[in-house]
Amino acid sequence: MYWLDGTGYKDVKSKFYKNGRWDREGIKNHLALPCMNRADVIDVAEVTAPQQAVTSTVGKAREQIGYTRADYTTGMLGKIMPGGGKQITPDPARTSAVTRLTGTP
């Protein structure tokens, strides 16, 4: 799970939500999400008690991926994700249960 605070979510939405659609590949690059993460769900939790969440900047990441179809394969390719997004680490004892955000991918 990758956590964003309200400001981080607004930043991601301003960059990667256009014309009613999410740019999932853009989000994956910004947050350096692994290739198997589809970036297709947004869940929310409410802060239930004051806390200091640790904030970090997502660094550049690399991974090896391969694409295969019945008639085509790429073999292993290197992918570089530039990162640059912000991630927080909240205290789970001070947040509500996680629920799906209505109207999101």
Phi and psi in degrees as a GROMACS rama.xvg file:
@    title "Ramachandran Plot"
@    xaxis  label "Phi"
@    yaxis  label "Psi"
@TYPE xy
-113.521  124.288  TYR-2
-99.9038  135.747  TRP-3
-125.162  144.934  LEU-4
-85.128  -178.713  ASP-5
-57.7461  -40.4673  GLY-6
-65.8093  -42.2238  THR-7
-64.0816  -39.9547  GLY-8
-63.5573  -44.4369  TYR-9
-61.5719  -38.0764  LYS-10
-62.873  -49.4466  ASP-11
-61.898  -43.4883  VAL-12
-64.3334  -40.4901  LYS-13
-64.9801  -29.35  SER-14
-90.5853  -31.8319  LYS-15
-124.859  12.2914  PHE-16
-122.284  107.584  TYR-17
-134.41  137.406  LYS-18
51.1675  40.3523  ASN-19
77.0293  11.1634  GLY-20
-131.723  143.688  ARG-21
-89.4491  136.014  TRP-22
-87.5084  87.5923  ASP-23
-63.5374  -37.5326  ARG-24
-65.6123  -37.6671  GLU-25
-62.103  -42.9769  GLY-26
-62.6676  -44.8561  ILE-27
-60.1981  -40.3519  LYS-28
-68.7224  -41.0461  ASN-29
-66.0202  -38.557  HIS-30
-101.29  4.86364  LEU-31
50.5709  50.0708  ALA-32
-80.0278  143.613  LEU-33
-63.7338  156.187  PRO-34
-58.8087  -31.9828  CYS-35
-75.5407  -11.3678  MET-36
-79.4216  116.649  ASN-37
-78.9067  -10.8749  ARG-38
49.4861  48.6598  ALA-39
-121.801  10.871  ASP-40
-139.98  137.543  VAL-41
-121.718  122.546  ILE-42
-113.443  157.841  ASP-43
-129.098  154.598  VAL-44
-142.279  145.665  ALA-45
-97.7273  142.363  GLU-46
-72.056  126.816  VAL-47
-103.922  -11.886  THR-48
-153.734  148.892  ALA-49
-54.5737  144.116  PRO-50
-161.983  162.016  GLN-51
-106.414  108.62  GLN-52
-87.8989  140.671  ALA-53
-74.8927  131.114  VAL-54
-115  136.733  THR-55
-138.35  155.9  SER-56
-94.0662  130.644  THR-57
-73.3161  125.775  VAL-58
-86.4292  176.448  GLY-59
-65.3383  142.133  LYS-60
-134.707  153.364  ALA-61
-129.305  148.515  ARG-62
-151.884  163.935  GLU-63
-103.557  128.148  GLN-64
-134.192  157.558  ILE-65
-139.28  143.012  GLY-66
-114.008  131.274  TYR-67
-134.369  132.318  THR-68
-124.414  176.681  ARG-69
-59.0457  -33.2596  ALA-70
-113.975  10.1734  ASP-71
-159.694  142.241  TYR-72
-144.831  144.063  THR-73
-94.2356  -17.1028  THR-74
75.0576  -170.079  GLY-75
-83.16  130.693  MET-76
-122.348  146.008  LEU-77
-84.3336  137.633  GLY-78
-124.699  132.963  LYS-79
-111.918  128.248  ILE-80
-109.844  121.877  MET-81
-68.9565  -21.4863  PRO-82
67.7693  -147.964  GLY-83
103.135  -16.7853  GLY-84
-74.208  171.944  GLY-85
-107.201  145.426  LYS-86
-133.874  143.965  GLN-87
-114.998  162.645  ILE-88
-127.821  97.4991  THR-89
-82.0099  166.786  PRO-90
-82.0203  112.025  ASP-91
-62.3761  -21.7798  PRO-92
-73.1561  -12.5827  ALA-93
-117.283  24.5348  ARG-94
-130.195  155.716  THR-95
-75.3208  178.002  SER-96
-63.7324  151.746  ALA-97
-83.3298  134.842  VAL-98
-132.755  156.332  THR-99
-71.536  132.388  ARG-100
-78.6073  120.577  LEU-101
-61.8167  138.075  THR-102
79.729  16.2954  GLY-103
-112.94  164.456  THR-104
